[in-house]
Amino acid sequence: MIEDQIHSGRNALAFFSPHGSTLVESLVAMFTVSMILLGIAQMVGFGVVAHRVSEDLTAATVLAEHKMEELRNTDYDTLVAGGSTAAEAAGFFDGPDVDGDGAPDYSRRWQIQDVAGGKVINVRVVSPLATLGPPKDALLVALIAES
């Protein structure tokens, strides 16, 4: 039976007409392909933004680590309590220039607190990039024991 359909040109499983495709079939195919391409374009765009945010957070974390190491290597008795991670306090903030244009690229703030038996150091670096929500930041905390 199937052999008769195949030989007679009436294949029940055939997807294409022997006379070619119709305009409606072509339009449906173009619409389907365009929707797939739009979805791929959106994923690529989101990937680019996510990559930029990731680079920015990495830079903020490295800047926070550098400042934390600098403060940890400072003589214990010269670490004066003060500062704030929420706002810029005189002597307890700076604006690192990462790209070399002379302008600060990040806001780096630190706070030193006296606690029983030592000091707590908080370092926060705020990114200027406000992509995908509020500005991102990196916060590091260390406890320095009194020697």
N, C-alpha and C positions, 0 to 999 in steps of 0.2 A: 504494500500500500504506500509506504513512504517512498519506495523506489519510483512508483508511478508519479507521485507529486514532484519529486526532484526532476525526473525526465520531462515532465510536462510544464515545468517552470512555475508550478504552484507550490513552492516550498512554504509550509506553514511556519517554519522557524526563520525565514528570511526577514531581515530588518529593512532592507532597501528594495525599492521598487525597481524593476528592470528599466524603467524610463527615467530614473534619477530621483533626486529628492525634491520635495515641494518647498515653496517659499516659507510656509509655516514651520516645517522641519528645520530649515536653515535658521530662521529667527529664534526658535527654541534653543538650538545648539549654540548660537552666538550669545544669547542671554545667559545660558548656563556657564559658558566659558568666561564671560565677563564677570559674573558673580564670583566665580572661583578666583579670578585674578584680583578682584577688589579685596577679597578676604586675605589673599597673600600679601597684597600691598599694605593692608592695615597691620598685619603681623610684623612685617619688616619695619614699618614706622614705629611700632611699639618697641620692637627690639632695639632700635637705634636710641630711643629715649631711655630705655632701661639700661643700656650700656653707658650712656652719659651719666646717669644717676649713680651707677656703680663706680665709675671712675671718680666721680666727685666725692662719694663717701670714702673711697679708698684714700684719696688725697687728704681728706679731713682726718681720718684715723691716723695716717702717718704723721701729720702735723701735730696731732695730740700726743702721739707716742714720743716724738722728738722733744716736745716741751716737758712731758713727764720725766723723761730721762735727764733733761737739763736740771729740773728741780730736784730730782732724787740724788743727783750728783753734787748738788750744792751743799755746802757745810750746814749741818743741822741748825746751829745757833744763828745763822744768818737768814733762815726761813722765818719771815715775819708773818704772823697771822693777819689775814685780811683778804680782800678781793671778793668776787662774786662770779658765778658761772651764768647768772641770769642777765647781768648788765655789765657794761664796761666800767671798771673801777680803776682809778689812777694807780699806775704801777703794777697792775695785775691783768693787763691785756695787751695784745699787739695784733697787727694785721699782716700776716705773712704774704709776701709777693711771690706767688708760685710761677707765674708765666713770664716774669722778668720785665714787665712794662712799667714798673715803679709804683703801681697802685696796689693797695691791699686786695687780695682775692678772697680771703677768709677772715672771720673774726675769731680770734683765739683768746679765751678768758680762763683764768685760773683762780682758785680759792684755796687758801691754806687755813686750816683750823687746828687750834691746840686742843688735844684730847688727853685723857689720862694715859700717860706712858708714851706719848708720841704726838705726831701730827698727821692729819688727814689732808691729802692733796687731791683736789678735783681739777681736771683740765677738760674744758669743753671747746670744741671747734665747730663753728656754725658755717655752713656752706651758703653762699649767696644764691645758689641755684634753687629756684622754687618750682621745679618740674615735678609733676605727679604729687601734688599736695604741698604742704608747708615746707619751708626750708629744712633740710636734713642737717643733723649734727652728730658728732662723735663725742662721747663723754667717757673719760677714764678716771678711776679713783684708785688711790694708793695710800697705804698706811705706812708711815715711817716711824720706826721705834726709836725712842730716846736712847742715845748711847751713853 
